[in-house]
Amino acid sequence: MATKETNLVNPNAEIVASAQCLMVNVAAARGLQSVLKTNLGPRGTLKMLVGGAGQIKITKDGNVLLHEMQIQHPTAMMIARAATAMDDQVGDGTTSSVLFTGELLKQAERFTSEGLHPRLIAEGYEIAKDMTLEFLDGFKVNFPNIYHDRELVTNVVRTSLRTKLSLDIADKMSNAVVDAMMSITEEGKPIDLHMVEIMEMQHKSGSDSCFINGIVLDHGARHPDMPRFLENVHILTCNVSFEYEKTEISAGFYYSSAEERERFVESERKFTDEKVKQVIDFKRRICKAGESFAVINQKGIDSVALDMLAKEGIFALRRAKRRNMERLTLACGGSPVNSVEDLEVDMLGWAGKLREETLGEDRFTFVEDVRMGKSCTLLVRGPNKHSLEQIKDAARDGLRAVKMALEDRALVPGAGAFEIAAHRMLMRRKQAVSGRAKLGVEAFAQALLVVPKTLAENSGFDVQDSLIRVQEEQERSETAAGLDLSLGEPFLPAAEGVWDSVSVKRQALNLSTVLATQLLLVDEVMKAGKSMGKASGPADDE
């Protein structure tokens, strides 16, 4: 009836109604699921994305794929947007949530094709979701002292990174990410991931990526005679102009002779030189034997001022980025200076080493062995652009995995252990649900198994055989057994250090259920924009 009414209002509208509508939505969800399915887990495959201008990106990160792929189907686009929004919130679980959403719709299609109303399945899904979230709270393992358990935090990052990078790079990056997080976090205070700078250098290999206890700046000194390596460095972070300044208002200077012009130039130069001399005098006053001095300035330093500083052995950087200036004081200590009038020792930061590296035409300044350590750098190295991008994306996910683990103070055993245990629980408890909604609970339980099934399939094992073995092991031992992806046998993920984030599991369950329920209850898709119903135009009336 609604279809006919829409056609009366807008005869040009494109309409997909009733059963066909559900089939279209299910087909879109399954299509997206089949694209991402092979990426899941540490044994998953990679995807190569080629841009219009020939740019190449190789990745298995679901978030990157969904951001970069051109998705045109409205249902698939909706699922992709929801999954990427989840990644922005909790940092992981994109692929899992897409798979779970697709599987929920696929399981629902089985029952709707037999005449069951989608509303009843949706009710069953809601009941099953609440049961599963309640089960998750009992299944998770609490770690109140996680801030002091480095090995546990390393395992969390390793579990996340091994699904995105090769094993050796993942293990090296795991240690680097944990070092970075341990240096910026303090128990009882909110965690700010912006305090970890991810800097890339295109040379060497991915396994040379490392943690720098300090800041890496992507520019170097602008004077050939300045020192390139300093030890025991006092660092002055300032926002002072050491160059000629243009007047803020339109002003003219008039002179009547060459001598007058020279006096104008000399007085202007003297104003800048005085500021530089104050810095040099300050350096002479506070630097003892074996100590050195560096000036990192947010504004400009002209060539004469650079020459004066270089003669004094002072390393000077000009036009540093604002974000680096903020991080420098957090890493090295001291405070930013806006005037050189009253300089004090407590305004200075401290670094054990300061060095400059040249890479082609690019220069990088390393400020290392800092005193405060409330800001740091992850230095990502790689032979080409797409390797760098792949490691950078993985490092960001690793940082957020640690952040969620520290905030939750709890973890879930990985390797499909939670999904199989939740399936067993739902199959036991579905009898308590009255009416046909229990079919929705059963469909939800079957959909949960998509993660362990896909892990087994991507690892090259027989899906049903692997699944039955893990289910039997859980029944027999009443432990949180998962699937060992190298042997295809049941094992204890907690004992091997395979952990998943509680927040990611909770978010995936919530998001996928809401999305699948909404798509199930859509009975008509209308492509009927305002312009489609308009007349062809005034030319037709003539």
N, C-alpha and C positions, 0 to 999 in steps of 0.2 A: 504493500500500500504506500509506504513511505517513498519507494522508488518511483512509483507513478506520480506522486505529488511533486517530487523533485524534478522530474521530467517536464511537468506542466510549467513549473516556475522557470526552469532553465533547460531547454531542450538539448543544449550542447554539453550538458554535464556528463562526465564519465563516471559510471557507477558500478561497483562490485558489491553484490548483496548476499546476505545470509550465509549459506554453507560455503559458497565460493569465496566469500570474504575471509572466513576462517582459514580456508586452504591457502589463500594468498599470503596471509600473515604467517602461517606455519612454514610455508615454503621459503619466505624471506628469512625467518629465524634460523631455519635449518641450513639455508645457503650460507649465512654468515658463520654459523656453527662449523660447517664443513671447511670453511677457509681457515679458521683459527684452530681447529681441532688438532692438527698435526704439530702445532707449536707447543702444546702443553708439556710441562715437565722438563727435567734435565736432558732427556733423550729425544726431545722434540726437534723438528726440522726448522730450517731458516726460510725466510721469504725475502725475495729480492724485489725492491720497489724501484721502478725507473720513472723519473719525472719527465715532463714534456721537453725539457732542455737537455735530457740525457743524464741528469744527476742520478747516482745510484745510492741506494740505502739497503743494507742487508741487516735484517733484524728478526727476532722471534718474540719481541715484546708486544703483547696484544695492544697496549695503549698506543704505541708508535704506529702500529699497523692501522688501527682504527682512525687515528688522526690523519695519516697520510693517504689512505685509500680513498678513491672517489666512489662514494656509495650513493646511488640514485634512488633506490627503492625506499619509500617513506618509512615502512616498518623496520627495515634493516637500519636505516639512519637513526631511528628512535632508540633502538637497542644499543647501537654504537655510541650515541651521545650519553646515554645513561651509564654505560660501562666506563667511558672515559671520565665522566664526572666522578665516578667512584674512585678511579685511580687518583684523581686530584685530591680527594679527601683522605684516603688511607694508603695510597702509594702502590697498591698491588691488586691482584685478583681480577683483572680485566678479562683475561681469557676464560677463567673459571666461570665468571658471571654470564658471559655470552653463551658458553656451553650449557650452563644450567638453565638459562632462559629458553634456549632452543629445545632442550630436552623436555622441559615442562610442557611446552606447546605440542611437541611430538607425542608425548604420553597422553595429553588431553585429546588429541585427534583420534586416538584409538577408541576412546569412549564416546566421543561426539558422533563418530561414524556409525555407532550402534544405537544412536538415538538419545543419549544422555544429554541433558541441557547444560550448556557451558556454565550457567550460574551455580549449579550443584558442584561442578568440578572446582570452581573458584572458591566456594565455601570450604570444600575439602582442603584446598591448598592453604587457605588461611589458618585452618585448624592445625594442619601438619607443620606449617611454619612456626606457629607458637610453640608446638611440642618440641620442635627441633631446636629453637632458640633456648628453651628451658633446659633441654638436654645438653646444649653447648656449655651452659653455665656450670653444669655438674661435671662435664667431660674435660674441661680445660684444667691445666696444671698451674697453680699459683706459685709465683716466685717473688716473695716480698723483698728479697735481697738482690734482685736482678742487676741493680746499679753496680754491685761489687763482684758480679760473676762474669768475668770477661769471656771465659770459654763458652758460656751459654749464649751470650750476645753474638759472639763470632759464629756460632752454629746457626743462629737465626739469619744472619746476613748471608752466610754460605748457602743456606737452603734457597734463599731468594735469588742470589746471583747465579747459581748453577743452572737455573732455568733460563738464563738469558745470555750467558757467556760460556766459553770453553772452560774445562775444569781448572787448568793451571792459572789462567787469568782470573777466574772467579775466586780461587783461593787466595791469590795475592791481593786482589781488590778487597776481599772480605776483611783481611787484616788492616788494610789502609782505612777502610770505612769505619771500622771499630775504633782505631786510633783517633780518627777525626772526631767521632761522636763522644768518646771518653774525654777528649780535651775540652769540648765546649759544653758538656752537660754537667749540671750540678743538681743533686737530689733536692726535690722540693721547689725547684724553679722551672718555669716553662722553657721548652727547648726551641731554640730559633735556628732552623737549618740554613738560614741566610748567612750564618757565621762561618759556614764551610764554603769556600770558593772552589769551584771546579774549573781548573785551568788546563787548556790543551796545548800540547806541543807536538807538531807533526814530524816526528823522527823516532828512530829505534822501533821497538815492538811493543805490543800491548802489555806484555808481562813486565815491562820496565816502568809501568805506572806506579806511583808511590804516594805516601803521605808526607807532607812537608809541615813540620812544626813551626809554622810562621806564615808569611804571605809571599805569593809570587805575583809581581807586577809585570804587566805585558808591555813595558817600555824600559829604556835604559838611560844612562847619563848622556847629556848632549855636548860633552867636551872631551876631546881626545886625550887630554892629560890627566883626567880624573882617575883615581885608583879603581881597579876592577875587582879587587878582593880586599875586604876589611874584616878584622876580628875585634871583639869587645867594642861594639859600636853603640855610641849614644845617638839616638834618633830624635831629631826635631821635626815633628809634623806641624806644618804651618799653612796658613791661608793668607799669605802676605805677598804683595806684588813687588818683585825686584826688577822692574823694568819701567820704561817711560809710560806714563798713564795719559790717555787723552782726557781732556776736560769734559765734565758732564754737561756743561752748557757750551754753546758756540762762542768761543772766545778767540780774539785775534791778538797777536803779539807784534808790535810795530817797533822797528829800530831804524836809526838814521845812519849808522856806520857799521863797518865790519867788526870793530871792537865791541860795540854794544851787543851785536848778535852772539859773539863769542861768550860774553858775560852771561847772556840768557842760557846758552847751551851748558855752560859750566855750572850755573846754579841748579839747573834741572838735573844734571849728572850727579852733582853733589848730594842732592836729596836721596837718590837711589843708592849712591855709594855709602852714605852714612848708615843706611839700614844693613847693608852687607857687612860693613866694618863692625857693627854691633854684634852680628852673628859670629864673626871671626874672633872678636875679643872674648865673647862668651865661651867659644870652643877652647881658646887658650887657657881660660880660667878654670874650666872644669875637667879637661882631659889630662889624665896622668900618663905615665910611660906605659906603652903597650895598648893604649886605648885610642879609638878613632871616632870620627864624627860624621854624621850624614844628615842632610836636609832633604825632606820630601815635602814639596810645596804643591798646593792645589792651583795656584796662579802661576804666572810666567816668571822666568828668570832670564834677563837679556844676556848677550854674549860677553859684555864687559864684566858683569856680575859673576857669570860662570867662570871666567878667567881668574878673577880674584879668589873665588872659592877653591878652584883647582890648584892654584899656587900654594894654598894653605893645606892641601891634602884632604879637603872636604868633598865627600861624594854628594852630588846634588841632583835630584830629579825634579822636573817641572811638569805642570799640568797633569798631576796624578788624578785619577778618577775619584769622585766623591765617595763611592762605596768602599774603595780601597783605603781612603783616609779614615773612615769610620772603623774599618777592621784593624787598621794598623795600631790605633790606640788600645783596642781590646787585646790585640796580640802582644804588643811590645810594652804596654803601659804608657804612662805619661798622659798629657792632655793636648788637644789641638790648640795652636797659638794663632791669634789674629793680629798681634802686634809684637814687634821685636824690642819694645821699650824696656819692659821689666822681666827679663828672662830669668827663670829659676831652675835649679837642678831637678826639682820634682815634676817639671813640665816635660822632661825628656823620657823617651822610651829606651829600651835596651834590647839588643840582639847579640847573640854570640858570634854570628857570621853574617856578612852581607856580600853577595857576589853577583856578578853579571854574566849572563850566558848569551851568546849570539847564535842565532839559528837562521841562516840565509840573511835576509834583510831585516828580520825581526830580532829585537832584543828583549831579554827577560831579566828582571832583577829579583833575586832570591833573598828574602830577609828571614834567616833561620835561627833556630835555638833561642826562641823568644822567652821572655820572662813570665808574662801573664798567661799566654796560651788560651785565651777565651775566643780566639778566632784562628782558623787554620786553612790549609789548602790541600785539595786532592789534585795531584798533578797527573793528568791522563796523557800517556804517550801512545803513538800508533803510527804505522807506516803510511796510512792514507785516511782520507776524510771519513769514509763510512765506518772504518774501524774505531776512530775517535768518537763518532756519534754513538755507536753501539755501546762502548764502554761508559760514556757519559750518561746515557739513559739508564744503564744498569746501576751506576754509582748513585744516581738520584733515588732509584727504587730501593737500593740498599740502605741509604740514609733514612728513608721514611719507614722501612721495615724495623730498624732499630728504634726509631722514635715511637712507633706504635707499641712495640714490645715493652719499652721503658714506661710508657704511659699506662698500659694495661696491667703491667706487673703479672702477666699470665700469658701462657702459650698453649697451642693445641698440637698434639702429635700429628705429623704430616704423613705423606705417602699414602693418602686415601684412607687413613685409619678412621678419621672422624666420620666421613661419608658412609663407610660400611657399617660402623657402629650405629649411626643415626638411622640407617635403613633397617637394621635389625630391630631397633627400638620402635620405629613406626609400624612395622609389620606385626609386632606384638601388641601395640596399643590401639591399632585401628579398630579392634573389636569393640572398644569402648565408645566409638563414634556411632551414633545412630543414623539410620537411613542411608540414602545413596551418597551422602557426602563422604562415606568411608572409601568410596572408589577414588575420590580426589586425593585422599590420604595415601592410598596405595600407589596412585600415579606419581605423587610427590616422592614417595620412598624409592620408586624405580628410577626417577629422574636423578636422585642424589648419586646414584651409582655411575653417572656419566664420567665423573672425574677419575675414579680408580680404573674404570674400563678404558678410558682414553690413555691413561698412564701406561697400562699394560700393552695396549695396541701400539703406542709410539715406541715402546721398548722392544717390540718384536716378539712378544709372548702371546700365547693363546688366551684370549680375553676371558672366556667363561671358566677355563681351567684355573687361571690365576685368581680370579674373583672367588671361586668356590673354596680354594685353599685358604685364602685369608679369612673368609667367613667361618670356615670350620675351625681355624686356629682361634678366632675370637670366641666362638662358642665353647671350645674345649678349655681354653686357659683363662677366659674372662679378662683378657688384657687388651690394650689398645694396639693391636697388631696392624701393620700396614704392609704394602707390597714393596719388596726389595727389587728395584728396577734393574739391577745388574745380574741377578740370579733368577728372578721370577718367583721367588719363594716368600712366604710370610716372614716378617721380622718385626722387632720392636723399634719404631722410629725414635722414641724418647731415648733409648739406650745408644742409638747411633747419632744422635744430635740432629734429627730431621724435625724441624718445628715450623708450624704455620702461625700466622698472627690471628688472635681472637677477633680483633676489629675487622679484619678482612673477611673472615668467615661470616661474621654477623652481618656485615654490610652486604655481602654477596647474597645471603639468604633473603634478607629484606628486599633488596633491589630486584632480584630476579623474580621473586614471587609477586611483587606488586606489578611489575612490568608484564609478566605472563598473564596475570589475572585481567589486567586492563585490555590486553590484546585479545584474550578469549571472549570478552564481553562486547567487542566491537562487532556489530552485525551489518555494517554498511560503510564502505569507503567511497567518498564522493570527491572527485577531482572537479570542483566547480567554483573556480575563482570568479570575482565580480565581472571581469572583462569578458568571460565566456558567454554570459547571458545578454550582452549588449547587442544592439543592431549593428550592421556592418559599418554604418557611418552616414553622414549627410549626403554623400554622393549618390546613394541608392534612391533618395527621395526626389532627385531631379528628373 
